[in-house]
């Protein structure tokens, strides 16, 4: 379990951050001088920051090249506090968000083709530079998402990662209104995926473990709940005609592998739940019915704006537990326990 150690307090240091001093060392609450934005950057006064499972990459040092100490956090909602000279497209006092996509180089082949989501040198807040587990942070203008009215900071923060991931994956999946779409997992990603799928006009089948999840799945917008412990989920999906899309939000390659035969002809398994073990599938499973598997990662700040605006329009909201910044270690431990309902957010 992560521990919180209070470091020595430097004189007149005006902001608090929860940093990782080195991989595996746990959280350290320290005070730093407020940073000054450089060319093409802004300073953001953080109001809320989501605690995402991907923060483990910084906490444990499993992403290559991280420089320590490092402040995690890539689900940031805040207000622009200062702009570098020459930054004219944003305003001081403007509400903004910062998600996983923390900047792109504009020069690699992907960027030259307009595919900023797959920039070969993409920056990630909390990995490439200090993120939102603090009262202030610096970000490049390429990372900024304009925040709409109608969402408060705590609601918006998880939508900047979990929200955009499920929203963007579904809207690019090829499914049409009325199609059967299965959401595998009713957790931090899945509870948002069910809501978005319902608002897109899909017939939603939620696939989870245990009958106790059924009432929530129905409340979130699922037409059908499939308990994969009590029934054969493939058979249940095929009784419904097969899923045009299965959105794999649960971080379980085994569970995703077991559902592939539940796809309809030309159906697609879209993978957003991150694991490191292989998905197992035979060529025959894919060839029969012309099925496919696709991975999907987050999106650009403009995709995040679409996610936030759609959430305001349709009422999609994350279920949240909040912790103060001073309890960052407890918040992280709660997220890692898998018992949070369903996103954890730090407040400043």
C-alpha positions as CSV (number, residue, x, y, z in Angstrom):
1,X,0.0,0.0,0.0
2,X,1.2,3.5,-0.8
3,X,2.4,5.5,2.2
4,X,2.4,9.3,2.7
5,X,5.6,10.9,4.1
6,X,5.8,14.6,4.9
7,X,9.1,16.0,3.7
8,X,10.9,18.9,5.3
9,X,9.2,22.2,4.6
10,X,11.3,24.8,2.8
11,X,10.8,28.4,3.7
12,X,8.1,30.4,1.8
13,X,7.3,27.5,-0.5
14,X,3.7,28.5,-1.6
15,X,2.3,25.3,-3.2
16,X,1.7,21.7,-2.1
17,X,2.2,18.7,-4.3
18,X,2.1,15.0,-3.7
19,X,5.2,13.6,-5.5
20,X,6.8,10.3,-6.0
21,X,10.5,10.8,-5.0
22,X,11.6,7.6,-6.8
23,X,9.9,4.4,-8.1
24,X,8.1,2.4,-5.4
25,X,8.8,4.9,-2.7
26,X,5.2,6.0,-2.2
27,X,3.8,9.5,-2.0
28,X,5.6,12.4,-0.4
29,X,3.7,15.6,0.4
30,X,6.1,18.5,-0.2
31,X,5.9,22.3,-0.8
32,X,7.5,23.9,-3.8
33,X,7.7,27.3,-5.4
34,X,4.9,28.0,-7.9
35,X,6.5,27.4,-11.4
36,X,6.5,30.0,-14.2
37,X,5.3,28.9,-17.6
38,X,7.8,28.9,-20.5
39,X,7.2,29.5,-24.2
40,X,3.9,28.0,-25.4
41,X,2.8,27.1,-21.9
42,X,0.3,28.1,-19.3
43,X,0.1,27.7,-15.6
44,X,-3.0,26.0,-14.3
45,X,-4.4,26.4,-10.8
46,X,-5.7,22.8,-10.2
47,X,-9.1,22.5,-8.7
48,X,-9.5,18.7,-9.0
49,X,-7.5,15.7,-10.3
50,X,-8.7,12.2,-11.0
51,X,-6.7,9.2,-9.7
52,X,-6.4,6.8,-12.6
53,X,-5.1,3.3,-12.6
54,X,-2.5,4.4,-15.2
55,X,-0.9,6.5,-12.4
56,X,0.7,3.2,-11.4
57,X,3.2,3.8,-14.2
58,X,4.6,6.8,-12.4
59,X,4.2,5.4,-8.9
60,X,6.0,2.1,-9.7
61,X,8.3,3.5,-12.4
62,X,7.1,1.1,-15.1
63,X,7.1,3.7,-17.9
64,X,10.6,4.1,-19.3
65,X,12.4,7.4,-19.0
66,X,10.4,9.1,-16.2
67,X,12.5,11.6,-14.3
68,X,12.0,11.8,-10.5
69,X,10.8,13.3,-8.3
70,X,7.6,13.3,-10.4
71,X,4.0,14.5,-9.6
72,X,1.4,12.1,-11.1
73,X,-2.0,13.1,-12.5
74,X,-3.5,13.3,-15.9
75,X,-7.2,14.0,-15.2
76,X,-6.9,17.6,-14.3
77,X,-9.6,20.3,-14.0
78,X,-8.6,23.8,-13.2
79,X,-8.3,27.5,-14.1
80,X,-5.5,29.2,-16.2
81,X,-3.5,31.2,-13.7
82,X,-0.8,32.6,-15.9
83,X,0.1,32.6,-19.6
84,X,3.5,32.7,-21.1
85,X,4.2,35.7,-23.4
86,X,2.9,35.1,-26.8
87,X,0.1,32.7,-25.8
88,X,-3.0,34.5,-27.1
89,X,-5.6,31.7,-27.8
90,X,-6.4,31.2,-24.1
91,X,-7.3,33.6,-21.3
92,X,-6.3,34.0,-17.7
93,X,-9.2,32.8,-15.6
94,X,-10.5,30.4,-18.2
95,X,-11.6,26.9,-17.0
96,X,-9.6,24.2,-18.7
97,X,-8.9,20.5,-18.4
98,X,-5.8,18.4,-19.1
99,X,-6.0,14.7,-19.9
100,X,-3.8,11.9,-21.0
101,X,-2.8,13.7,-24.2
102,X,-0.4,16.2,-22.8
103,X,1.0,17.6,-25.9
104,X,2.4,16.6,-29.4
105,X,5.4,17.5,-31.4
106,X,3.7,18.6,-34.7
107,X,6.6,17.3,-36.6
108,X,6.5,13.4,-36.6
109,X,4.8,11.6,-39.4
110,X,1.6,10.9,-37.4
111,X,1.3,14.6,-36.6
112,X,2.0,15.7,-40.2
113,X,-0.9,13.5,-41.2
114,X,-3.1,15.1,-38.5
115,X,-3.2,12.0,-36.3
116,X,-2.1,13.7,-33.1
117,X,-3.5,10.9,-30.9
118,X,-0.7,8.7,-32.2
119,X,2.1,11.3,-32.0
120,X,5.4,9.4,-31.8
121,X,6.6,11.9,-29.1
122,X,3.4,12.5,-27.3
123,X,3.7,14.0,-23.8
124,X,1.7,12.6,-20.9
125,X,1.0,14.7,-17.8
126,X,2.4,13.0,-14.7
127,X,4.9,11.1,-16.8
128,X,6.6,13.5,-19.2
129,X,6.2,16.4,-16.8
130,X,4.6,17.1,-13.4
131,X,0.8,16.4,-13.4
132,X,-2.2,17.4,-11.3
133,X,-1.5,16.0,-7.9
134,X,-0.7,19.5,-6.8
135,X,-2.1,23.0,-6.4
136,X,-0.5,24.3,-9.6
137,X,1.0,22.7,-12.8
138,X,2.5,23.8,-16.1
139,X,1.1,22.5,-19.4
140,X,1.7,23.2,-23.1
141,X,-1.2,24.8,-24.9
142,X,-1.5,21.7,-27.1
143,X,-2.8,19.9,-24.0
144,X,-5.6,22.2,-23.0
145,X,-9.3,21.3,-23.2
146,X,-11.9,24.1,-22.9
147,X,-14.3,23.3,-20.1
148,X,-18.0,23.8,-20.7
149,X,-20.5,25.3,-18.2
150,X,-22.7,22.6,-16.7
151,X,-19.8,20.4,-15.3
152,X,-18.1,21.1,-12.1
153,X,-14.4,20.4,-11.7
154,X,-14.9,17.1,-9.8
155,X,-17.3,15.8,-12.4
156,X,-15.1,16.8,-15.3
157,X,-11.8,15.4,-14.1
158,X,-12.6,11.6,-14.7
159,X,-14.2,12.5,-18.0
160,X,-10.8,13.7,-19.3
161,X,-9.4,10.1,-19.3
162,X,-12.0,7.4,-18.5
163,X,-14.7,9.5,-20.2
164,X,-12.9,10.3,-23.4
165,X,-11.6,6.8,-23.7
166,X,-15.0,5.1,-23.7
167,X,-16.8,7.9,-25.6
168,X,-14.2,8.1,-28.3
169,X,-13.9,4.3,-28.7
170,X,-17.6,3.9,-29.0
171,X,-18.2,6.7,-31.5
172,X,-15.4,5.4,-33.8
173,X,-16.4,1.7,-33.4
174,X,-18.7,1.6,-36.4
175,X,-21.8,0.7,-34.4
176,X,-25.1,2.4,-35.4
177,X,-28.1,3.3,-33.4
178,X,-30.1,0.2,-32.6
179,X,-27.1,-2.1,-32.8
180,X,-26.3,-4.4,-29.9
181,X,-23.2,-3.2,-28.0
182,X,-21.8,-5.1,-25.1
183,X,-19.8,-3.4,-22.3
184,X,-17.5,-5.8,-20.6
185,X,-16.9,-4.6,-17.0
186,X,-18.9,-2.2,-14.7
187,X,-16.0,-0.3,-13.2
188,X,-14.3,3.0,-13.6
189,X,-14.4,2.8,-17.4
190,X,-17.4,0.5,-17.8
191,X,-19.9,2.6,-15.8
192,X,-19.2,5.4,-18.2
193,X,-19.2,3.2,-21.3
194,X,-22.7,2.0,-20.4
195,X,-24.0,5.5,-20.1
196,X,-22.4,6.7,-23.4
197,X,-23.6,3.6,-25.3
198,X,-27.2,4.2,-24.1
199,X,-27.1,7.8,-25.1
200,X,-25.7,6.9,-28.5
201,X,-28.9,4.8,-29.1
202,X,-27.4,1.4,-28.9
203,X,-29.1,-1.6,-27.3
204,X,-26.7,-2.1,-24.4
205,X,-25.7,-5.4,-22.9
206,X,-23.6,-5.0,-19.7
207,X,-21.4,-8.0,-18.9
208,X,-20.2,-8.2,-15.3
209,X,-19.4,-10.5,-12.5
210,X,-22.2,-11.3,-10.0
211,X,-25.9,-10.6,-9.9
212,X,-25.4,-7.7,-7.5
213,X,-24.3,-5.5,-10.5
214,X,-27.6,-5.9,-12.3
215,X,-29.5,-3.0,-10.7
216,X,-26.7,-0.5,-11.3
217,X,-26.2,-1.6,-14.9
218,X,-29.9,-1.1,-15.6
219,X,-29.9,2.3,-13.9
220,X,-26.9,3.4,-16.0
221,X,-28.8,2.5,-19.2
222,X,-28.2,-1.2,-20.0
223,X,-31.1,-3.0,-21.6
224,X,-29.7,-6.4,-20.6
225,X,-27.4,-7.5,-17.8
226,X,-25.3,-10.7,-18.3
227,X,-23.7,-12.3,-15.2
228,X,-20.7,-14.1,-16.6
229,X,-20.4,-16.1,-13.4
230,X,-23.9,-17.6,-13.6
231,X,-24.4,-17.9,-17.4
232,X,-22.4,-18.4,-20.6
233,X,-22.0,-14.8,-21.8
234,X,-21.3,-15.9,-25.4
235,X,-24.5,-17.9,-25.5
236,X,-26.5,-14.9,-24.0
237,X,-25.0,-12.5,-26.6
238,X,-25.8,-14.8,-29.5
239,X,-29.4,-15.3,-28.3
240,X,-29.6,-11.5,-28.8
241,X,-28.2,-11.8,-32.3
242,X,-24.5,-11.2,-31.4
243,X,-22.8,-8.0,-30.5
244,X,-21.8,-5.6,-33.2
245,X,-19.3,-4.2,-30.8
246,X,-17.9,-5.4,-27.5
247,X,-16.1,-2.7,-25.5
248,X,-13.6,-4.4,-23.3
249,X,-13.2,-2.1,-20.3
250,X,-12.4,-4.7,-17.7
251,X,-8.6,-5.1,-17.3
252,X,-8.8,-8.9,-18.0
253,X,-7.4,-10.4,-21.2
254,X,-9.1,-13.7,-20.2
255,X,-12.5,-12.1,-20.0
256,X,-12.1,-10.4,-23.3
257,X,-10.8,-13.6,-25.0
258,X,-13.9,-15.5,-23.7
259,X,-16.3,-13.0,-25.3
260,X,-14.9,-12.9,-28.9
261,X,-17.4,-15.6,-30.0
262,X,-20.2,-13.4,-28.8
263,X,-19.6,-11.0,-31.7
264,X,-22.0,-10.8,-34.6
265,X,-20.8,-11.1,-38.2
266,X,-18.5,-8.2,-38.9
267,X,-18.4,-7.5,-35.2
268,X,-15.5,-5.9,-33.4
269,X,-13.9,-6.2,-30.0
270,X,-12.6,-2.8,-29.0
271,X,-10.0,-3.0,-26.3
272,X,-9.6,-0.1,-23.8
273,X,-8.9,-2.1,-20.6
274,X,-5.1,-2.1,-20.1
275,X,-3.4,-5.4,-19.3
276,X,-0.1,-6.9,-20.1
277,X,-1.1,-10.5,-20.7
278,X,-2.1,-11.6,-24.2
279,X,-5.6,-11.8,-25.6
280,X,-6.1,-15.3,-27.0
281,X,-7.9,-15.8,-30.3
282,X,-7.6,-18.2,-33.1
283,X,-7.5,-17.2,-36.8
284,X,-10.7,-19.2,-37.3
285,X,-12.6,-17.1,-34.8
286,X,-11.7,-13.9,-36.7
287,X,-12.1,-15.3,-40.2
288,X,-15.5,-16.9,-39.4
289,X,-17.9,-13.9,-39.5
290,X,-15.1,-11.5,-40.5
291,X,-14.6,-10.4,-36.9
292,X,-11.9,-8.0,-35.8
293,X,-10.1,-6.7,-32.7
294,X,-9.0,-3.1,-32.3
295,X,-7.2,-1.2,-29.5
296,X,-8.2,2.3,-28.7
297,X,-6.3,5.0,-26.7
298,X,-7.9,8.1,-25.2
299,X,-8.0,11.1,-27.7
300,X,-6.9,14.7,-28.3
301,X,-8.0,17.7,-26.3
302,X,-10.7,18.4,-29.0
303,X,-12.0,14.9,-28.5
304,X,-12.1,15.7,-24.8
305,X,-14.1,18.8,-25.5
306,X,-16.6,16.7,-27.5
307,X,-16.8,14.3,-24.5
308,X,-17.5,17.0,-22.0
309,X,-20.0,18.8,-24.2
310,X,-21.8,15.5,-24.9
311,X,-21.9,14.7,-21.2
312,X,-23.5,18.1,-20.5
313,X,-26.0,17.6,-23.2
314,X,-27.0,14.1,-22.2
315,X,-26.5,14.0,-18.5
316,X,-23.6,11.4,-18.4
317,X,-21.7,11.7,-15.2
318,X,-19.1,9.7,-13.4
319,X,-19.7,8.1,-10.0
320,X,-17.0,9.6,-7.7
321,X,-15.3,9.3,-4.3
322,X,-13.3,12.4,-3.3
323,X,-10.2,12.8,-1.1
324,X,-8.2,16.0,-0.3
325,X,-4.7,16.4,-1.8
326,X,-3.2,15.7,1.6
327,X,-4.6,12.2,1.5
328,X,-3.2,11.4,-2.0
329,X,-1.7,8.1,-0.7
330,X,-5.1,7.0,0.7
331,X,-6.9,8.0,-2.6
332,X,-4.4,6.0,-4.6
333,X,-4.7,3.0,-2.4
334,X,-8.5,3.2,-2.6
335,X,-8.3,3.2,-6.4
336,X,-5.9,0.3,-6.5
337,X,-8.0,-1.7,-4.1
338,X,-10.7,-2.0,-6.8
339,X,-13.4,-1.1,-4.3
340,X,-13.9,2.5,-5.2
341,X,-17.4,3.4,-6.6
342,X,-16.1,4.1,-9.3
343,X,-13.6,7.0,-9.8
344,X,-11.4,8.6,-7.2
345,X,-10.8,12.4,-7.4
346,X,-8.4,14.6,-5.4
347,X,-9.6,18.1,-4.5
348,X,-7.3,21.0,-3.8
